[in-house]
Amino acid sequence: MPIDVDKALSAPPSVREISWTGRDVLLYHLSLGAGGTDAGPELPYTYERGLRVLPTFAMVAGQGVSAGDRGPTAMHLPGVDIDLRRILHAGQGLTVHRPLPASGTATVTSRVAHIWDKGKAAVIVMEQSAADPDGGPLWTTTMQIWARGEGGFGGDPGPETPWAAPERKPDHVLDSPTTPGQALLYRLNGDLNPLHADPEFARMAGFDRPILHGLASYGIVAKAVVDGVLDGDVSRLTGLSVRFAGSLFPGETIRTTVWREGDRLVLTSTCPERDDAPVLTHATATVSPAVSSAAAPEVTA
């Protein structure tokens, strides 16, 4: 059996050291479309002097160009050995504990927190935390992985998560165009899954053509919220939790609808080219109050 539930849940956490540079951050921002729109060069994202770091960079820190080549064909975790064609990224949560530096090192601790039985599939919940060399927390993430054909083992189905968008006019509607080659660029952040590049592999996985990474959509939405709601202040976005509800093909648009609820934003993201087919649902962002420009932190490479 590809998933040994007891072994996966009882395995000790893995610990690894990661590092990243300003070039990794610049590549990440460019792969989300920074500098490629009518907004101009967007120097806070695309120029090393005064570089600000989108908090969702945490999802790829230590995996990009500075980490060297890698080309996974399977998921290998304690008790888990699954072909990449059988898995989908189902959900993602992120909490950042302070603004991320444009270069740095961290200790990352990872574990399988839950494995839920959905009948036709299993959901593997990975938890990860990162701390700087002095032990100060940087970020915490939760990733849900949908493993097709791996359910039916009689396990806990997991919590119910009812969710609905507010029944009122949204406060913002933000459109983020993508480019036909965007997945090819985003892959350089470290996720070389051929699902996002190889048409034959994509067809074997059940798609007409390669799809955009879920985490690319996630980062694009985070950037749209920072730019369109938070006045470009990356430090104000302190958390983002989503469920990946549908695929996006490179070249399509992500339309993000935003409702303000105090220090919380409720979001939905759809694809307008396909009758607003859902892309992200069950989405919320946590934000901090605005600060004066004189007090805003500047992160340098």
C-alpha positions in Angstrom: 0.0 0.0 0.0 1.5 3.4 -1.0 0.3 5.0 2.3 1.2 3.4 5.6 -0.9 5.6 7.8 0.6 4.5 11.2 4.1 4.9 9.9 3.4 8.3 8.4 1.8 9.8 11.5 4.3 8.3 14.0 7.4 9.3 12.1 9.6 12.0 13.8 9.6 15.4 12.2 12.2 16.0 9.5 14.5 18.9 10.0 16.5 20.7 7.3 18.5 23.8 6.8 17.5 26.1 3.9 18.9 29.3 2.5 17.8 31.8 -0.1 19.1 34.9 -1.8 17.7 38.0 -3.3 17.8 36.4 -6.8 15.4 33.7 -5.6 13.0 36.4 -4.4 13.3 38.3 -7.7 12.6 35.1 -9.7 9.6 34.3 -7.5 8.1 37.7 -8.0 8.7 37.6 -11.8 7.1 34.2 -12.0 4.0 35.7 -10.5 3.9 38.4 -13.2 5.6 41.2 -11.4 6.8 43.9 -13.8 4.9 42.4 -16.8 1.8 44.5 -16.7 0.7 48.0 -17.2 1.7 48.7 -13.6 5.2 49.2 -14.9 8.5 47.7 -13.6 7.1 47.4 -10.0 10.6 48.0 -8.6 9.7 47.0 -5.0 9.3 43.5 -6.4 11.8 43.4 -9.2 14.8 45.4 -8.1 17.2 44.4 -5.4 17.5 47.9 -3.9 14.7 48.2 -1.3 13.4 44.8 -2.3 10.1 43.9 -0.5 9.3 40.2 -0.1 5.8 38.8 -0.7 5.0 36.6 2.3 4.0 33.7 0.0 7.7 33.4 -0.9 7.8 31.2 2.2 6.2 28.5 0.0 9.3 28.2 -2.2 12.2 29.5 0.0 15.2 27.2 -0.2 13.9 25.4 -3.3 14.7 27.8 -6.2 17.7 28.5 -8.3 20.1 28.6 -5.3 19.1 25.0 -4.4 20.3 23.4 -7.7 18.5 21.0 -10.0 15.8 18.6 -8.9 13.2 16.6 -10.8 10.8 14.7 -8.7 8.6 11.9 -10.2 7.1 10.7 -6.9 6.2 11.9 -3.4 8.5 10.4 -0.8 7.5 10.9 2.8 7.7 8.5 5.7 5.0 5.9 5.0 4.0 7.7 1.7 5.2 6.8 -1.8 2.8 8.1 -4.5 3.2 8.8 -8.2 2.9 12.5 -8.9 0.2 11.8 -11.5 -2.1 10.7 -8.7 -1.8 13.7 -6.4 -3.1 17.3 -6.5 -2.4 20.2 -4.2 -5.8 20.5 -2.4 -5.3 23.4 0.1 -2.7 25.7 1.6 -2.4 27.8 4.7 0.3 30.2 5.6 1.0 32.4 8.7 4.0 34.7 8.6 5.3 35.8 12.0 7.3 38.8 10.7 8.3 40.3 7.3 10.6 37.9 5.4 14.1 39.0 4.6 15.3 39.1 1.0 18.1 36.7 1.8 18.6 34.4 4.8 18.8 31.0 6.3 16.2 29.0 8.3 15.6 25.7 10.0 12.5 24.0 8.6 10.7 21.4 10.6 8.1 19.2 8.7 5.7 16.5 9.7 2.7 14.6 8.5 0.0 15.9 10.8 -3.1 14.1 9.5 -4.2 11.6 6.9 -7.9 11.8 6.2 -9.9 9.2 4.4 -12.2 10.6 1.7 -13.2 7.3 0.3 -11.9 7.6 -3.3 -8.9 9.6 -2.1 -6.7 10.3 0.9 -5.8 13.8 2.1 -2.3 14.1 3.5 -1.9 17.1 5.7 1.7 18.4 6.0 2.7 21.0 8.7 5.9 22.9 8.4 7.5 25.6 10.5 10.5 27.8 9.9 12.8 29.6 12.3 15.8 31.8 11.8 19.3 30.9 13.2 18.4 32.4 16.6 15.2 30.3 16.8 12.8 33.1 16.1 9.8 31.9 14.1 9.5 33.1 10.5 6.5 31.2 9.1 4.1 28.3 9.6 2.4 26.4 6.8 -0.2 23.7 6.4 -0.5 21.9 3.1 -3.3 19.5 2.0 -2.4 16.9 -0.6 -5.2 15.0 -2.4 -4.0 11.5 -3.3 -6.4 9.9 -5.7 -7.2 6.2 -5.2 -5.6 6.1 -1.8 -8.7 6.3 0.4 -11.0 3.7 1.7 -8.9 2.5 4.6 -11.4 3.3 7.2 -9.8 6.4 8.6 -11.1 9.7 9.9 -12.7 11.7 7.1 -11.5 15.0 8.6 -13.4 18.0 9.8 -16.3 19.6 7.9 -15.4 23.0 6.7 -18.6 24.8 5.6 -17.9 28.1 3.8 -19.9 30.7 1.9 -19.0 34.1 0.4 -20.8 37.1 2.0 -24.1 37.9 0.5 -23.3 41.5 -0.3 -21.4 43.5 -2.9 -17.7 42.8 -2.7 -15.3 45.5 -1.7 -12.8 44.7 -4.5 -12.6 42.7 -7.7 -9.1 42.2 -8.9 -8.0 40.7 -12.2 -4.6 39.1 -12.6 -3.8 38.0 -16.2 -1.3 35.1 -16.6 0.9 34.4 -19.6 1.2 31.2 -21.7 4.7 30.5 -20.4 4.0 31.4 -16.8 4.1 27.8 -15.5 7.5 27.2 -17.2 8.9 30.2 -15.3 7.3 29.3 -12.0 8.8 25.8 -12.2 12.2 27.4 -11.6 11.2 28.2 -8.0 11.8 24.4 -7.4 8.6 22.5 -8.3 9.6 20.7 -11.5 6.6 18.4 -11.6 6.1 17.7 -15.3 2.4 18.2 -14.9 3.2 21.9 -15.5 5.3 21.5 -18.6 4.9 18.2 -20.4 1.6 17.9 -22.5 1.8 14.1 -22.5 2.3 13.9 -18.8 -0.6 16.3 -18.3 -2.9 14.2 -20.5 -2.0 11.1 -18.5 -3.0 13.0 -15.3 -6.4 13.9 -16.9 -5.8 17.4 -18.2 -6.0 18.7 -21.7 -2.6 20.5 -21.4 -0.2 21.5 -18.6 -1.8 23.5 -15.8 -0.5 26.3 -13.7 0.9 25.4 -10.3 -1.6 25.8 -7.5 1.0 27.7 -5.5 1.5 30.0 -8.5 -2.2 30.9 -8.4 -1.8 31.3 -4.6 1.0 33.7 -5.0 -0.7 35.6 -7.8 -3.7 36.1 -5.6 -1.5 37.2 -2.6 0.1 39.8 -4.9 -3.2 41.0 -6.1 -4.4 41.5 -2.5 -1.3 43.3 -1.5 -1.4 45.6 -4.5 -5.1 46.1 -4.8 -6.2 46.2 -1.1 -3.2 46.7 1.1 -1.6 49.7 -0.7 1.4 47.6 -1.8 2.5 46.9 1.8 3.7 43.3 1.8 4.1 43.4 5.6 0.3 43.8 6.1 -0.5 40.4 4.7 0.1 38.1 7.6 -1.8 34.9 6.6 -3.5 33.3 3.6 -5.6 30.1 3.6 -7.2 28.6 0.5 -8.6 25.5 -1.0 -7.6 24.8 -4.6 -11.0 24.2 -6.2 -10.1 24.1 -9.9 -7.2 24.2 -12.3 -6.0 27.3 -14.3 -4.3 27.0 -17.6 -1.4 29.4 -18.3 -2.7 32.4 -20.3 -6.0 32.6 -18.4 -7.0 35.3 -15.9 -7.5 34.9 -12.2 -10.3 37.1 -11.0 -10.2 37.6 -7.2 -13.3 39.0 -5.4 -12.6 40.4 -1.9 -14.9 41.2 1.1 -13.4 43.1 4.1 -14.4 41.8 7.5 -12.2 43.7 10.0 -8.7 42.3 10.0 -9.8 39.4 7.8 -10.5 39.3 4.1 -12.8 36.7 2.5 -11.8 35.8 -1.0 -12.9 33.8 -4.0 -10.9 33.4 -7.2 -12.3 32.3 -10.5 -11.4 32.1 -14.2 -13.5 34.6 -16.2 -12.6 33.0 -19.5 -14.4 29.8 -18.4 -17.6 31.3 -17.0 -16.0 32.1 -13.7 -15.0 28.5 -13.0 -13.7 28.3 -9.5 -9.9 28.4 -8.9 -9.6 29.1 -5.2 -12.4 28.8 -2.6 -12.6 28.7 1.2 -10.1 31.5 1.1 -9.3 34.0 3.8 -6.5 36.4 4.4 -5.4 38.0 7.7 -4.1 41.5 7.5 -2.6 44.0 9.9 -3.5 47.7 10.1 -1.7 50.2 7.9 1.3 52.0 9.3 2.8 55.3 8.2 5.3 55.2 5.4 8.0 56.5 7.7 7.5 53.5 10.0 7.1 50.9 7.3 9.9 48.3 7.4 12.3 48.1 4.4 13.8 44.8 3.6 17.0 44.8 1.6 18.9 42.1 -0.1 
